[in-house]
Amino acid sequence: MIAVRMSADIEERLARLAKETGRTKTYYVREALELHLDDIEDAYLAEKTLEEIRMGKQGTVSLDSLIEEYGLED
């Protein structure tokens, strides 16, 4: 179980949508998470990785090195 606090405006929009469509507010919250969680994960995990690279905790590999390593040259 998760409790979610949201602005009054979002709560009103969600309630109106649920009422007009006959679905529950929970349905729409779940739907939004399922549709957008991948994007949210990608963004936040990319930010975390970038910070680790900047702090020297994680390295990088050049594209040329990858092309050579995997024999992807023309």
C-alpha positions, 0 to 999 in steps of 0.5 A: 500500500502506498499513500500519495500526497498531491496538490489539490489541483491534481487531486481534483483532476483525478477525481473528475476523470475517475467520475466521468469515466467510471474508473477509480482514481487508483486505476489512473495512478497505477496507469500513470506509473506503468506508462511513465516509470521506465522514463523516470527510472532512466532519467534518475539512474542516468543522473546518478551514473553521471554524478558517479562518473564526475566523482571518479567512482565510475569510468567511461569507454570511448565509442572507438574502443567499443567499435574495435573491441566488438569488431564493428568497424566497416 
